[in-house]
């Protein structure tokens, strides 16, 4: 069958320019990922409908995430860099981690579909630690754009 359309049920292509590693929060703090510039991609013909943001969190020990403490991640958008406290929450709590059983939590990988009405140039993640969490700032979250 010549020129048969490709059928894709998963996102497999990575843009190596859009992989970021950023520190998780200090004790009961907030941290932000590096903003990913979607404007540069959409100018080249990429469509939001064909993109996902993949959030990866490594294994967190009970020292990082004690029992009943939480680590929550939200999708943010902004018209300018940096992604920070003034950025807009587009999707709250796209991933929540809970310390339990004296072992912490993780590892986690979450695929976040970018909303079709996303109107911001920059995309990022906010991580909020709560409940007496330990300092997790030596551990990185990874965000990457996949197509």
N, CA, C and O atoms as CSV, one atom per row, in Angstrom:
chain,resi,resn,atom,element,x,y,z
A,1,UNK,N,N,0.861,-1.179,0.000
A,1,UNK,CA,C,0.000,0.000,0.000
A,1,UNK,C,C,0.901,1.234,0.000
A,1,UNK,O,O,1.557,1.531,0.999
A,2,UNK,N,N,0.928,1.927,-1.089
A,2,UNK,CA,C,1.783,3.100,-1.234
A,2,UNK,C,C,1.217,4.301,-0.491
A,2,UNK,O,O,0.015,4.563,-0.529
A,3,UNK,N,N,2.094,5.016,0.177
A,3,UNK,CA,C,1.729,6.259,0.871
A,3,UNK,C,C,0.587,6.101,1.868
A,3,UNK,O,O,-0.250,6.995,1.994
A,4,UNK,N,N,0.542,4.980,2.574
A,4,UNK,CA,C,-0.487,4.779,3.595
A,4,UNK,C,C,-0.240,5.752,4.731
A,4,UNK,O,O,0.914,5.983,5.095
A,5,UNK,N,N,-1.293,6.334,5.306
A,5,UNK,CA,C,-1.095,7.277,6.410
A,5,UNK,C,C,-0.544,6.558,7.631
A,5,UNK,O,O,-0.884,5.406,7.901
A,6,UNK,N,N,0.299,7.247,8.351
A,6,UNK,CA,C,0.856,6.694,9.580
A,6,UNK,C,C,-0.193,6.775,10.676
A,6,UNK,O,O,-0.820,7.816,10.870
A,7,UNK,N,N,-0.379,5.689,11.380
A,7,UNK,CA,C,-1.315,5.671,12.502
A,7,UNK,C,C,-0.490,5.704,13.772
A,7,UNK,O,O,0.371,4.849,13.981
A,8,UNK,N,N,-0.748,6.684,14.618
A,8,UNK,CA,C,0.042,6.874,15.824
A,8,UNK,C,C,-0.879,6.900,17.025
A,8,UNK,O,O,-1.818,7.695,17.077
A,9,UNK,N,N,-0.617,6.034,17.990
A,9,UNK,CA,C,-1.426,6.048,19.198
A,9,UNK,C,C,-0.645,6.502,20.426
A,9,UNK,O,O,-1.196,6.580,21.525
A,10,UNK,N,N,0.645,6.803,20.238
A,10,UNK,CA,C,1.446,7.328,21.340
A,10,UNK,C,C,2.381,8.404,20.814
A,10,UNK,O,O,2.646,8.493,19.615
A,11,UNK,N,N,2.865,9.202,21.721
A,11,UNK,CA,C,3.796,10.268,21.374
A,11,UNK,C,C,5.207,9.707,21.529
A,11,UNK,O,O,5.569,9.235,22.607
A,12,UNK,N,N,5.993,9.754,20.481
A,12,UNK,CA,C,7.316,9.143,20.508
A,12,UNK,C,C,8.445,10.094,20.153
A,12,UNK,O,O,9.585,9.849,20.548
A,13,UNK,N,N,8.178,11.151,19.437
A,13,UNK,CA,C,9.242,12.044,18.991
A,13,UNK,C,C,9.547,13.084,20.061
A,13,UNK,O,O,8.640,13.707,20.611
A,14,UNK,N,N,10.815,13.263,20.346
A,14,UNK,CA,C,11.246,14.257,21.318
A,14,UNK,C,C,11.947,15.392,20.601
A,14,UNK,O,O,12.649,15.176,19.613
A,15,UNK,N,N,11.756,16.583,21.095
A,15,UNK,CA,C,12.535,17.707,20.613
A,15,UNK,C,C,13.636,17.922,21.646
A,15,UNK,O,O,13.365,18.400,22.748
A,16,UNK,N,N,14.859,17.577,21.308
A,16,UNK,CA,C,15.957,17.627,22.276
A,16,UNK,C,C,16.227,19.029,22.806
A,16,UNK,O,O,16.854,19.180,23.855
A,17,UNK,N,N,15.770,20.045,22.106
A,17,UNK,CA,C,15.934,21.409,22.586
A,17,UNK,C,C,14.922,21.733,23.678
A,17,UNK,O,O,15.037,22.755,24.354
A,18,UNK,N,N,13.942,20.873,23.847
A,18,UNK,CA,C,12.867,21.141,24.807
A,18,UNK,C,C,12.808,20.073,25.887
A,18,UNK,O,O,11.745,19.526,26.180
A,19,UNK,N,N,13.955,19.787,26.469
A,19,UNK,CA,C,14.066,18.917,27.633
A,19,UNK,C,C,14.760,19.737,28.709
A,19,UNK,O,O,15.873,20.223,28.510
A,20,UNK,N,N,14.103,19.886,29.839
A,20,UNK,CA,C,14.638,20.716,30.921
A,20,UNK,C,C,14.696,19.908,32.214
A,20,UNK,O,O,13.797,19.113,32.489
A,21,UNK,N,N,15.734,20.103,33.001
A,21,UNK,CA,C,15.857,19.519,34.332
A,21,UNK,C,C,15.959,20.670,35.323
A,21,UNK,O,O,16.829,21.534,35.208
A,22,UNK,N,N,15.058,20.667,36.293
A,22,UNK,CA,C,15.004,21.754,37.271
A,22,UNK,C,C,14.816,21.182,38.668
A,22,UNK,O,O,14.171,20.148,38.842
A,23,UNK,N,N,15.373,21.852,39.653
A,23,UNK,CA,C,15.322,21.394,41.038
A,23,UNK,C,C,13.894,21.394,41.580
A,23,UNK,O,O,13.089,22.270,41.266
A,24,UNK,N,N,13.608,20.394,42.394
A,24,UNK,CA,C,12.361,20.369,43.148
A,24,UNK,C,C,12.472,21.359,44.306
A,24,UNK,O,O,13.551,21.903,44.541
A,25,UNK,N,N,11.372,21.608,45.040
A,25,UNK,CA,C,11.391,22.653,46.073
A,25,UNK,C,C,12.249,22.331,47.297
A,25,UNK,O,O,12.591,21.178,47.560
A,26,UNK,N,N,12.579,23.383,48.028
A,26,UNK,CA,C,13.137,23.224,49.367
A,26,UNK,C,C,11.993,22.801,50.278
A,26,UNK,O,O,10.859,22.671,49.817
A,27,UNK,N,N,12.264,22.587,51.541
A,27,UNK,CA,C,11.238,22.121,52.481
A,27,UNK,C,C,9.997,23.023,52.437
A,27,UNK,O,O,10.090,24.238,52.610
A,28,UNK,N,N,8.852,22.409,52.206
A,28,UNK,CA,C,7.563,23.112,52.126
A,28,UNK,C,C,7.625,24.352,51.240
A,28,UNK,O,O,7.041,25.384,51.571
A,29,UNK,N,N,8.314,24.254,50.142
A,29,UNK,CA,C,8.477,25.380,49.234
A,29,UNK,C,C,7.845,25.143,47.881
A,29,UNK,O,O,7.129,24.164,47.673
A,30,UNK,N,N,8.121,26.057,46.962
A,30,UNK,CA,C,7.618,26.014,45.592
A,30,UNK,C,C,8.791,26.194,44.643
A,30,UNK,O,O,9.684,27.005,44.890
A,31,UNK,N,N,8.783,25.436,43.560
A,31,UNK,CA,C,9.789,25.630,42.518
A,31,UNK,C,C,9.103,25.601,41.155
A,31,UNK,O,O,7.971,25.135,41.019
A,32,UNK,N,N,9.809,26.104,40.159
A,32,UNK,CA,C,9.254,26.227,38.808
A,32,UNK,C,C,10.227,25.631,37.796
A,32,UNK,O,O,11.444,25.693,37.968
A,33,UNK,N,N,9.665,25.056,36.744
A,33,UNK,CA,C,10.506,24.556,35.664
A,33,UNK,C,C,10.938,25.706,34.772
A,33,UNK,O,O,10.378,26.801,34.826
A,34,UNK,N,N,11.934,25.439,33.961
A,34,UNK,CA,C,12.323,26.379,32.922
A,34,UNK,C,C,11.198,26.422,31.890
A,34,UNK,O,O,10.649,25.380,31.534
A,35,UNK,N,N,10.853,27.600,31.414
A,35,UNK,CA,C,9.780,27.720,30.427
A,35,UNK,C,C,10.172,27.152,29.071
A,35,UNK,O,O,11.300,27.339,28.614
A,36,UNK,N,N,9.249,26.465,28.438
A,36,UNK,CA,C,9.452,25.932,27.093
A,36,UNK,C,C,8.748,26.867,26.122
A,36,UNK,O,O,7.565,27.166,26.287
A,37,UNK,N,N,9.475,27.330,25.107
A,37,UNK,CA,C,8.963,28.300,24.141
A,37,UNK,C,C,8.168,27.595,23.047
A,37,UNK,O,O,8.738,27.018,22.121
A,38,UNK,N,N,6.842,27.651,23.167
A,38,UNK,CA,C,5.978,27.042,22.154
A,38,UNK,C,C,5.865,27.913,20.914
A,38,UNK,O,O,5.548,27.412,19.835
A,39,UNK,N,N,6.116,29.198,21.049
A,39,UNK,CA,C,6.016,30.105,19.913
A,39,UNK,C,C,6.983,29.743,18.810
A,39,UNK,O,O,6.633,29.813,17.632
A,40,UNK,N,N,8.190,29.359,19.169
A,40,UNK,CA,C,9.180,28.969,18.174
A,40,UNK,C,C,8.743,27.704,17.434
A,40,UNK,O,O,9.048,27.536,16.254
A,41,UNK,N,N,8.032,26.821,18.125
A,41,UNK,CA,C,7.584,25.578,17.498
A,41,UNK,C,C,6.390,25.794,16.584
A,41,UNK,O,O,6.340,25.260,15.476
A,42,UNK,N,N,5.429,26.579,17.055
A,42,UNK,CA,C,4.217,26.764,16.254
A,42,UNK,C,C,4.489,27.564,14.991
A,42,UNK,O,O,3.787,27.401,13.993
A,43,UNK,N,N,5.508,28.434,15.021
A,43,UNK,CA,C,5.906,29.153,13.812
A,43,UNK,C,C,6.396,28.168,12.755
A,43,UNK,O,O,6.225,28.393,11.557
A,44,UNK,N,N,7.009,27.076,13.210
A,44,UNK,CA,C,7.525,26.061,12.291
A,44,UNK,C,C,6.456,25.055,11.873
A,44,UNK,O,O,6.765,24.092,11.171
A,45,UNK,N,N,5.219,25.255,12.286
A,45,UNK,CA,C,4.123,24.412,11.842
A,45,UNK,C,C,3.673,23.349,12.824
A,45,UNK,O,O,2.745,22.598,12.522
A,46,UNK,N,N,4.296,23.259,13.992
A,46,UNK,CA,C,3.846,22.295,14.995
A,46,UNK,C,C,2.485,22.739,15.532
A,46,UNK,O,O,2.201,23.933,15.625
A,47,UNK,N,N,1.656,21.766,15.881
A,47,UNK,CA,C,0.322,22.084,16.398
A,47,UNK,C,C,0.206,21.627,17.846
A,47,UNK,O,O,0.717,20.566,18.207
A,48,UNK,N,N,-0.459,22.419,18.674
A,48,UNK,CA,C,-0.646,22.056,20.074
A,48,UNK,C,C,-1.338,20.705,20.209
A,48,UNK,O,O,-1.053,19.948,21.138
A,49,UNK,N,N,-2.240,20.402,19.291
A,49,UNK,CA,C,-2.962,19.138,19.352
A,49,UNK,C,C,-2.033,17.942,19.219
A,49,UNK,O,O,-2.394,16.828,19.600
A,50,UNK,N,N,-0.839,18.166,18.682
A,50,UNK,CA,C,0.120,17.080,18.485
A,50,UNK,C,C,1.205,17.041,19.556
A,50,UNK,O,O,2.192,16.323,19.399
A,51,UNK,N,N,1.047,17.790,20.632
A,51,UNK,CA,C,2.096,17.879,21.652
A,51,UNK,C,C,1.603,17.417,23.017
A,51,UNK,O,O,0.426,17.540,23.356
A,52,UNK,N,N,2.539,16.885,23.780
A,52,UNK,CA,C,2.323,16.582,25.194
A,52,UNK,C,C,3.552,17.046,25.958
A,52,UNK,O,O,4.657,17.092,25.418
A,53,UNK,N,N,3.343,17.388,27.217
A,53,UNK,CA,C,4.450,17.660,28.114
A,53,UNK,C,C,4.607,16.434,29.001
A,53,UNK,O,O,3.644,15.987,29.625
A,54,UNK,N,N,5.810,15.892,29.058
A,54,UNK,CA,C,6.080,14.741,29.917
A,54,UNK,C,C,6.838,15.240,31.139
A,54,UNK,O,O,7.881,15.885,31.028
A,55,UNK,N,N,6.289,14.927,32.303
A,55,UNK,CA,C,6.885,15.305,33.583
A,55,UNK,C,C,7.410,14.035,34.240
A,55,UNK,O,O,6.666,13.075,34.444
A,56,UNK,N,N,8.704,14.040,34.570
A,56,UNK,CA,C,9.318,12.872,35.212
A,56,UNK,C,C,9.874,13.270,36.568
A,56,UNK,O,O,10.593,14.262,36.697
A,57,UNK,N,N,9.528,12.475,37.581
A,57,UNK,CA,C,9.999,12.684,38.940
A,57,UNK,C,C,10.703,11.394,39.373
A,57,UNK,O,O,10.114,10.317,39.289
A,58,UNK,N,N,11.944,11.487,39.831
A,58,UNK,CA,C,12.637,10.270,40.270
A,58,UNK,C,C,12.087,9.772,41.608
A,58,UNK,O,O,11.233,10.409,42.224
A,59,UNK,N,N,12.581,8.654,42.025
A,59,UNK,CA,C,12.199,8.078,43.312
A,59,UNK,C,C,12.552,9.052,44.426
A,59,UNK,O,O,13.674,9.554,44.483
A,60,UNK,N,N,11.605,9.319,45.304
A,60,UNK,CA,C,11.828,10.211,46.444
A,60,UNK,C,C,11.809,9.386,47.725
A,60,UNK,O,O,10.865,8.634,47.965
A,61,UNK,N,N,12.830,9.521,48.535
A,61,UNK,CA,C,12.932,8.765,49.782
A,61,UNK,C,C,11.985,9.351,50.828
A,61,UNK,O,O,11.391,10.409,50.621
A,62,UNK,N,N,11.856,8.649,51.950
A,62,UNK,CA,C,11.036,9.149,53.045
A,62,UNK,C,C,11.634,10.430,53.636
A,62,UNK,O,O,10.911,11.225,54.237
A,63,UNK,N,N,12.926,10.637,53.476
A,63,UNK,CA,C,13.555,11.892,53.913
A,63,UNK,C,C,13.054,13.052,53.053
A,63,UNK,O,O,12.804,14.144,53.563
A,64,UNK,N,N,12.909,12.813,51.752
A,64,UNK,CA,C,12.390,13.838,50.848
A,64,UNK,C,C,10.893,14.062,51.040
A,64,UNK,O,O,10.429,15.201,51.098
A,65,UNK,N,N,10.155,12.980,51.136
A,65,UNK,CA,C,8.691,13.053,51.190
A,65,UNK,C,C,8.177,12.151,52.316
A,65,UNK,O,O,7.767,11.017,52.068
A,66,UNK,N,N,8.199,12.661,53.557
A,66,UNK,CA,C,7.744,11.867,54.698
A,66,UNK,C,C,6.265,11.487,54.582
A,66,UNK,O,O,5.522,12.070,53.793
A,67,UNK,N,N,5.859,10.516,55.368
A,67,UNK,CA,C,4.467,10.059,55.361
A,67,UNK,C,C,3.498,11.228,55.496
A,67,UNK,O,O,3.680,12.116,56.329
A,68,UNK,N,N,2.459,11.206,54.652
A,68,UNK,CA,C,1.355,12.176,54.626
A,68,UNK,C,C,1.743,13.542,54.063
A,68,UNK,O,O,0.898,14.435,53.998
A,69,UNK,N,N,2.990,13.726,53.658
A,69,UNK,CA,C,3.395,14.978,53.019
A,69,UNK,C,C,3.146,14.878,51.525
A,69,UNK,O,O,3.146,13.779,50.969
A,70,UNK,N,N,2.933,16.008,50.871
A,70,UNK,CA,C,2.549,15.992,49.461
A,70,UNK,C,C,3.494,16.814,48.591
A,70,UNK,O,O,4.165,17.739,49.048
A,71,UNK,N,N,3.515,16.439,47.336
A,71,UNK,CA,C,4.231,17.180,46.299
A,71,UNK,C,C,3.283,17.239,45.113
A,71,UNK,O,O,2.942,16.211,44.530
A,72,UNK,N,N,2.858,18.451,44.757
A,72,UNK,CA,C,1.834,18.643,43.735
A,72,UNK,C,C,2.390,19.474,42.587
A,72,UNK,O,O,3.085,20.466,42.804
A,73,UNK,N,N,2.075,19.056,41.355
A,73,UNK,CA,C,2.570,19.710,40.149
A,73,UNK,C,C,1.408,20.265,39.343
A,73,UNK,O,O,0.394,19.590,39.166
A,74,UNK,N,N,1.551,21.498,38.851
A,74,UNK,CA,C,0.523,22.145,38.036
A,74,UNK,C,C,1.146,22.651,36.741
A,74,UNK,O,O,2.320,23.019,36.708
A,75,UNK,N,N,0.344,22.667,35.672
A,75,UNK,CA,C,0.761,23.170,34.366
A,75,UNK,C,C,0.522,24.672,34.318
A,75,UNK,O,O,-0.574,25.139,34.627
A,76,UNK,N,N,1.546,25.431,33.930
A,76,UNK,CA,C,1.466,26.887,33.879
A,76,UNK,C,C,1.679,27.405,32.459
A,76,UNK,O,O,2.314,26.750,31.633
A,77,UNK,N,N,1.148,28.574,32.197
A,77,UNK,CA,C,1.385,29.265,30.945
A,77,UNK,C,C,1.753,30.712,31.220
A,77,UNK,O,O,1.365,31.275,32.244
A,78,UNK,N,N,2.509,31.317,30.297
A,78,UNK,CA,C,2.882,32.715,30.464
A,78,UNK,C,C,3.221,33.311,29.102
A,78,UNK,O,O,3.572,32.592,28.167
A,79,UNK,N,N,3.111,34.627,29.005
A,79,UNK,CA,C,3.455,35.332,27.768
A,79,UNK,C,C,4.916,35.736,27.736
A,79,UNK,O,O,5.426,36.146,26.694
A,80,UNK,N,N,5.597,35.622,28.879
A,80,UNK,CA,C,7.005,36.004,28.971
A,80,UNK,C,C,7.715,35.105,29.968
A,80,UNK,O,O,7.086,34.503,30.839
A,81,UNK,N,N,9.010,35.022,29.834
A,81,UNK,CA,C,9.819,34.265,30.793
A,81,UNK,C,C,10.203,35.159,31.948
A,81,UNK,O,O,10.268,36.373,31.757
A,82,UNK,N,N,10.457,34.645,33.120
A,82,UNK,CA,C,10.487,33.238,33.464
A,82,UNK,C,C,9.114,32.732,33.878
A,82,UNK,O,O,8.206,33.516,34.154
A,83,UNK,N,N,8.975,31.410,33.915
A,83,UNK,CA,C,7.807,30.786,34.540
A,83,UNK,C,C,8.010,30.974,36.041
A,83,UNK,O,O,9.027,30.552,36.591
A,84,UNK,N,N,7.041,31.607,36.704
A,84,UNK,CA,C,7.197,31.903,38.127
A,84,UNK,C,C,5.834,32.121,38.771
A,84,UNK,O,O,4.811,31.709,38.225
A,85,UNK,N,N,5.823,32.764,39.922
A,85,UNK,CA,C,4.591,32.988,40.677
A,85,UNK,C,C,3.568,33.847,39.969
A,85,UNK,O,O,2.398,33.836,40.349
A,86,UNK,N,N,3.970,34.599,38.944
A,86,UNK,CA,C,3.008,35.415,38.194
A,86,UNK,C,C,2.429,34.665,36.992
A,86,UNK,O,O,1.529,35.172,36.322
A,87,UNK,N,N,2.938,33.465,36.718
A,87,UNK,CA,C,2.424,32.664,35.599
A,87,UNK,C,C,1.025,32.145,35.921
A,87,UNK,O,O,0.651,32.032,37.088
A,88,UNK,N,N,0.268,31.837,34.897
A,88,UNK,CA,C,-1.128,31.424,35.039
A,88,UNK,C,C,-1.238,29.900,35.151
A,88,UNK,O,O,-0.655,29.168,34.351
A,89,UNK,N,N,-1.988,29.431,36.150
A,89,UNK,CA,C,-2.242,27.996,36.290
A,89,UNK,C,C,-3.260,27.594,35.231
A,89,UNK,O,O,-4.402,28.056,35.245
A,90,UNK,N,N,-2.839,26.735,34.318
A,90,UNK,CA,C,-3.700,26.264,33.236
A,90,UNK,C,C,-4.407,24.975,33.647
A,90,UNK,O,O,-5.591,24.791,33.367
A,91,UNK,N,N,-3.677,24.093,34.308
A,91,UNK,CA,C,-4.246,22.859,34.856
A,91,UNK,C,C,-3.625,22.630,36.226
A,91,UNK,O,O,-2.414,22.443,36.347
A,92,UNK,N,N,-4.465,22.647,37.255
A,92,UNK,CA,C,-3.977,22.426,38.612
A,92,UNK,C,C,-3.817,20.928,38.872
A,92,UNK,O,O,-4.560,20.106,38.335
A,93,UNK,N,N,-2.848,20.599,39.691
A,93,UNK,CA,C,-2.634,19.234,40.174
A,93,UNK,C,C,-2.642,18.187,39.064
A,93,UNK,O,O,-3.404,17.222,39.119
A,94,UNK,N,N,-1.783,18.382,38.048
A,94,UNK,CA,C,-1.682,17.373,36.990
A,94,UNK,C,C,-1.024,16.104,37.521
A,94,UNK,O,O,-1.189,15.027,36.949
A,95,UNK,N,N,-0.276,16.236,38.621
A,95,UNK,CA,C,0.321,15.090,39.302
A,95,UNK,C,C,0.434,15.428,40.773
A,95,UNK,O,O,0.881,16.516,41.138
A,96,UNK,N,N,0.023,14.484,41.626
A,96,UNK,CA,C,0.174,14.642,43.073
A,96,UNK,C,C,0.883,13.411,43.614
A,96,UNK,O,O,0.531,12.278,43.285
A,97,UNK,N,N,1.880,13.650,44.444
A,97,UNK,CA,C,2.618,12.561,45.082
A,97,UNK,C,C,2.409,12.644,46.587
A,97,UNK,O,O,2.324,13.738,47.145
A,98,UNK,N,N,2.327,11.495,47.242
A,98,UNK,CA,C,2.053,11.433,48.668
A,98,UNK,C,C,3.049,10.497,49.324
A,98,UNK,O,O,3.191,9.342,48.922
A,99,UNK,N,N,3.742,11.008,50.342
A,99,UNK,CA,C,4.627,10.145,51.115
A,99,UNK,C,C,3.783,9.181,51.936
A,99,UNK,O,O,2.843,9.595,52.614
A,100,UNK,N,N,4.118,7.899,51.874
A,100,UNK,CA,C,3.324,6.897,52.597
A,100,UNK,C,C,4.154,5.654,52.872
A,100,UNK,O,O,5.076,5.330,52.123
A,101,UNK,N,N,3.819,4.971,53.941
A,101,UNK,CA,C,4.435,3.692,54.257
A,101,UNK,C,C,5.897,3.776,54.636
A,101,UNK,O,O,6.598,2.764,54.633
A,102,UNK,N,N,6.369,4.980,54.965
A,102,UNK,CA,C,7.761,5.139,55.361
A,102,UNK,C,C,8.754,4.943,54.236
A,102,UNK,O,O,9.925,4.653,54.480
A,103,UNK,N,N,8.284,5.104,52.976
A,103,UNK,CA,C,9.179,4.882,51.832
A,103,UNK,C,C,9.209,6.056,50.855
A,103,UNK,O,O,9.886,5.970,49.830
A,104,UNK,N,N,8.510,7.134,51.135
A,104,UNK,CA,C,8.459,8.261,50.193
A,104,UNK,C,C,7.472,7.967,49.072
A,104,UNK,O,O,6.375,7.471,49.330
A,105,UNK,N,N,7.852,8.271,47.815
A,105,UNK,CA,C,6.983,8.018,46.659
A,105,UNK,C,C,7.816,8.116,45.393
A,105,UNK,O,O,8.890,8.718,45.377
A,106,UNK,N,N,7.299,7.517,44.342
A,106,UNK,CA,C,7.934,7.635,43.036
A,106,UNK,C,C,8.607,6.345,42.637
A,106,UNK,O,O,8.544,5.364,43.379
A,107,UNK,N,N,9.233,6.318,41.512
A,107,UNK,CA,C,9.305,7.389,40.521
A,107,UNK,C,C,7.970,7.564,39.800
A,107,UNK,O,O,7.136,6.658,39.803
A,108,UNK,N,N,7.774,8.708,39.195
A,108,UNK,CA,C,6.537,9.019,38.483
A,108,UNK,C,C,6.847,9.582,37.102
A,108,UNK,O,O,7.843,10.280,36.914
A,109,UNK,N,N,5.990,9.275,36.147
A,109,UNK,CA,C,6.040,9.887,34.822
A,109,UNK,C,C,4.614,10.215,34.431
A,109,UNK,O,O,3.751,9.338,34.394
A,110,UNK,N,N,4.374,11.469,34.143
A,110,UNK,CA,C,3.024,11.930,33.807
A,110,UNK,C,C,3.044,12.609,32.450
A,110,UNK,O,O,3.842,13.515,32.212
A,111,UNK,N,N,2.159,12.166,31.554
A,111,UNK,CA,C,1.994,12.794,30.246
A,111,UNK,C,C,0.827,13.768,30.352
A,111,UNK,O,O,-0.292,13.371,30.677
A,112,UNK,N,N,1.088,15.036,30.080
A,112,UNK,CA,C,0.072,16.077,30.212
A,112,UNK,C,C,-0.264,16.605,28.817
A,112,UNK,O,O,0.592,17.173,28.139
A,113,UNK,N,N,-1.489,16.418,28.403
A,113,UNK,CA,C,-1.959,16.932,27.112
A,113,UNK,C,C,-2.094,18.438,27.228
A,113,UNK,O,O,-2.719,18.945,28.160
A,114,UNK,N,N,-1.513,19.144,26.289
A,114,UNK,CA,C,-1.619,20.602,26.293
A,114,UNK,C,C,-3.020,20.967,25.782
A,114,UNK,O,O,-3.408,20.539,24.695
A,115,UNK,N,N,-3.773,21.746,26.549
A,115,UNK,CA,C,-5.142,22.080,26.140
A,115,UNK,C,C,-5.166,22.774,24.772
A,115,UNK,O,O,-4.275,23.559,24.450
A,116,UNK,N,N,-6.174,22.479,23.992
A,116,UNK,CA,C,-6.278,23.051,22.645
A,116,UNK,C,C,-6.459,24.566,22.671
A,116,UNK,O,O,-6.149,25.248,21.695
A,117,UNK,N,N,-6.960,25.089,23.787
A,117,UNK,CA,C,-7.152,26.546,23.885
A,117,UNK,C,C,-5.986,27.234,24.602
A,117,UNK,O,O,-6.109,28.389,25.012
A,118,UNK,N,N,-4.866,26.540,24.754
A,118,UNK,CA,C,-3.676,27.120,25.388
A,118,UNK,C,C,-3.231,28.312,24.550
A,118,UNK,O,O,-2.928,28.159,23.366
A,119,UNK,N,N,-3.188,29.492,25.149
A,119,UNK,CA,C,-2.920,30.703,24.372
A,119,UNK,C,C,-1.622,31.410,24.782
A,119,UNK,O,O,-1.384,32.555,24.397
A,120,UNK,N,N,-0.795,30.726,25.556
A,120,UNK,CA,C,0.433,31.333,26.033
A,120,UNK,C,C,1.623,30.874,25.197
A,120,UNK,O,O,1.607,29.784,24.627
A,121,UNK,N,N,2.636,31.699,25.128
A,121,UNK,CA,C,3.834,31.324,24.367
A,121,UNK,C,C,4.703,30.329,25.137
A,121,UNK,O,O,5.333,29.453,24.545
A,122,UNK,N,N,4.728,30.474,26.460
A,122,UNK,CA,C,5.616,29.652,27.278
A,122,UNK,C,C,4.818,28.703,28.162
A,122,UNK,O,O,3.747,29.037,28.670
A,123,UNK,N,N,5.373,27.524,28.325
A,123,UNK,CA,C,4.741,26.444,29.074
A,123,UNK,C,C,5.698,26.015,30.173
A,123,UNK,O,O,6.907,25.948,29.947
A,124,UNK,N,N,5.181,25.726,31.352
A,124,UNK,CA,C,6.046,25.287,32.441
A,124,UNK,C,C,5.284,24.541,33.512
A,124,UNK,O,O,4.073,24.341,33.409
A,125,UNK,N,N,6.003,24.131,34.540
A,125,UNK,CA,C,5.445,23.361,35.652
A,125,UNK,C,C,5.789,24.051,36.964
A,125,UNK,O,O,6.889,24.574,37.144
A,126,UNK,N,N,4.817,24.041,37.879
A,126,UNK,CA,C,5.036,24.505,39.255
A,126,UNK,C,C,4.973,23.289,40.167
A,126,UNK,O,O,4.051,22.480,40.059
A,127,UNK,N,N,5.949,23.152,41.070
A,127,UNK,CA,C,5.966,22.078,42.060
A,127,UNK,C,C,5.798,22.694,43.440
A,127,UNK,O,O,6.526,23.618,43.803
A,128,UNK,N,N,4.838,22.185,44.215
A,128,UNK,CA,C,4.583,22.700,45.556
A,128,UNK,C,C,4.689,21.545,46.553
A,128,UNK,O,O,3.966,20.554,46.452
A,129,UNK,N,N,5.598,21.690,47.514
A,129,UNK,CA,C,5.775,20.701,48.573
A,129,UNK,C,C,5.063,21.198,49.823
A,129,UNK,O,O,5.154,22.378,50.162
A,130,UNK,N,N,4.352,20.301,50.514
A,130,UNK,CA,C,3.593,20.717,51.693
A,130,UNK,C,C,3.539,19.597,52.732
A,130,UNK,O,O,3.661,18.414,52.415
A,131,UNK,N,N,3.354,20.015,53.978
A,131,UNK,CA,C,3.146,19.056,55.057
A,131,UNK,C,C,4.385,18.762,55.872
A,131,UNK,O,O,4.393,17.809,56.652
A,132,UNK,N,N,5.439,19.557,55.712
A,132,UNK,CA,C,6.669,19.309,56.458
A,132,UNK,C,C,7.701,18.557,55.649
A,132,UNK,O,O,8.621,17.955,56.204
A,133,UNK,N,N,7.549,18.590,54.328
A,133,UNK,CA,C,8.474,17.870,53.452
A,133,UNK,C,C,9.916,18.245,53.739
A,133,UNK,O,O,10.217,19.343,54.208
A,134,UNK,N,N,10.791,17.305,53.445
A,134,UNK,CA,C,12.210,17.591,53.559
A,134,UNK,C,C,12.655,18.439,52.381
A,134,UNK,O,O,11.877,18.697,51.463
A,135,UNK,N,N,13.897,18.866,52.409
A,135,UNK,CA,C,14.464,19.648,51.309
A,135,UNK,C,C,14.693,18.707,50.127
A,135,UNK,O,O,15.490,17.774,50.227
A,136,UNK,N,N,14.003,18.941,49.011
A,136,UNK,CA,C,14.103,18.086,47.825
A,136,UNK,C,C,14.899,18.796,46.733
A,136,UNK,O,O,14.963,18.304,45.607
A,137,UNK,N,N,15.497,19.927,47.037
A,137,UNK,CA,C,16.125,20.758,46.008
A,137,UNK,C,C,17.351,20.118,45.356
A,137,UNK,O,O,17.830,20.616,44.337
A,138,UNK,N,N,17.869,19.026,45.921
A,138,UNK,CA,C,18.986,18.317,45.286
A,138,UNK,C,C,18.496,17.323,44.237
A,138,UNK,O,O,19.297,16.688,43.551
A,139,UNK,N,N,17.176,17.192,44.117
A,139,UNK,CA,C,16.562,16.263,43.166
A,139,UNK,C,C,15.913,17.069,42.054
A,139,UNK,O,O,15.277,18.090,42.316
A,140,UNK,N,N,16.068,16.618,40.815
A,140,UNK,CA,C,15.501,17.331,39.659
A,140,UNK,C,C,14.226,16.695,39.131
A,140,UNK,O,O,14.101,15.472,39.071
A,141,UNK,N,N,13.281,17.548,38.750
A,141,UNK,CA,C,12.158,17.118,37.911
A,141,UNK,C,C,12.602,17.366,36.474
A,141,UNK,O,O,13.362,18.295,36.202
A,142,UNK,N,N,12.127,16.536,35.567
A,142,UNK,CA,C,12.449,16.711,34.153
A,142,UNK,C,C,11.162,16.966,33.387
A,142,UNK,O,O,10.181,16.240,33.547
A,143,UNK,N,N,11.169,17.999,32.554
A,143,UNK,CA,C,10.048,18.250,31.660
A,143,UNK,C,C,10.566,18.124,30.225
A,143,UNK,O,O,11.671,18.566,29.911
A,144,UNK,N,N,9.760,17.520,29.373
A,144,UNK,CA,C,10.151,17.404,27.967
A,144,UNK,C,C,8.904,17.455,27.109
A,144,UNK,O,O,7.833,16.984,27.492
A,145,UNK,N,N,9.075,18.034,25.952
A,145,UNK,CA,C,7.991,18.141,24.991
A,145,UNK,C,C,8.093,16.970,24.023
A,145,UNK,O,O,9.163,16.696,23.480
A,146,UNK,N,N,6.970,16.279,23.809
A,146,UNK,CA,C,6.935,15.172,22.865
A,146,UNK,C,C,5.845,15.416,21.847
A,146,UNK,O,O,4.864,16.110,22.114
A,147,UNK,N,N,6.032,14.833,20.673
A,147,UNK,CA,C,5.088,15.010,19.568
A,147,UNK,C,C,4.523,13.660,19.159
A,147,UNK,O,O,3.706,13.585,18.242
